[in-house]
């Protein structure tokens, strides 16, 4: 392959990082049911979504493990709570016919010896429709009050983290009430994000905060922060192993050969040639018109779509790199078997606890883009671009 541009590698990798990460949780924790004072050894519980309801039997798909059969008895207490409820103080009684497929429930009762069925004593549910409504509201709130970028500094004593948003520093304040979560090393889902602390955030991490911004957008008092460390990879395919769902990649940035896992949650897409050429032209114009192209502003968002048009997407004034987040939503999906040795790609993966990260978003058909501005210095390859959401979607400075 011809000489690759450092600026374009940075743009493509960090932009698709934003495109592949969903930062709005689709489920909410059900309030904990307090156990009895003298629980018996056979007392059990199960949490998950209702798969089916047949008479007095509920088949539950738990958050982990095999399906559980729930026997609803005349004495079973059924309660409904709203998403986000922390206690049962405002729970309302419901009847068995009110339970529907997709509702989330927490069940306590007597566990059968086989461990696969429960005689329910209490069922607490969040309705699927309520969860969907709350999910949409949270997406809108993230778009309205969210800000995201790369961490540049963390001050544990002050309880702040500084992130770069459209090449501007934004100071994010935390408090004891702020919810802080972090992706585990091999996670590709926000639902997997675990409770964390400010101390776990390091420079270079991707950070998104939701909260109240000051008038000029330079500071945010965060209600919630989500962070994670991800790998940006630009390279060529060395091998494809469908049996183990892994991909061997020669990383052009480090010169090393690495292994990437592909899961059903990984987003694999391929740019049509004509689209790749159009994007490459945009990068060339940006490189020709801006000597500091590596620092040009771009628009990308965590799990959200820009409302700008394809031709107008990009930095302010329409002269920057295109909005890859929006473009990714339009290009065809592919499977692992569609990739072949020598194919050029850019991808974002988890760090991987065992050294083999899991692909979050992979984009092939990118050779014209990566060749768009030859001659860039290799030292600037990993220069980060802004990960902030489009203006008007997420606000921000």
C-alpha angles and dihedrals in degrees: 000000000000124000113299125223117240094209093054093047089054093048096047096045098047094042094054089045087067093043095056102046121086113203103179116087115229095204137045132215114260115230113268114257108225111234122235118268092251108032117189122231089252095058111120143170138203134193127194147082127313112252097181143347119212115172107302094345125093122191108211126200101208126211086250134011134021127327118284127215112221118202110205111208131195088255095050113120113222120196134177124211132182120248110273095029112144099190139023094246092109098034117131127213118250136180129243094255088061091068114094139181110281096028114130116233140182113208131191124183146101114329117221118234091252090059092227102094137051132200097217121231095170134010122191116190141190111201117240091229091053091050092050091050092048090046092055091047091052092050089052091048092050088050092048102039103018127109127180142179145116120314113242101172140008123202107192094181092054093038094234139126123197117216132183114240117180087341092305125111116244120191113217116201122204133196137189088268095054116109110228121189134173136196114246115238095267102034128123097171130076088217086067093056109119131213107272144163138246088253090068092063116092134182109279095033120126109246133186123186131187119200148085118327126205121241097274095037095240094119134039129192100212127221090178137013129189121187140173144164116239136176122238111210131184117177151097131290115259099176144349121215110187093179093063096027092235135135127208111216133183103220108219092197097058100020089232132126112237138179122232125192119221119207134178087263093057115104111224117183138164126213114228109240094247092052092047089053092049091050090047089054090053091052091049091052090048091050092047095046100040122043090196094055091146089067097043116128120253134180121236134142142204106254095331135106126236118235093215121106122258094250093044098043116115141059125350112299093021094269100106133081115305123260100264091184092066093041092051089058089060105043124091121270118236137191132232090262090062091066121087138186111284097024114141117231146161121212145167119221140172117264091249123222091234097040094263107100126206117243114245098176127001124186122190130182089058102125094108090052095049090049094048098103112025120189101046117145115261090223090072097051095107096041101138123235124210115278094197121135121251117284109261091029102063101003114214131147 
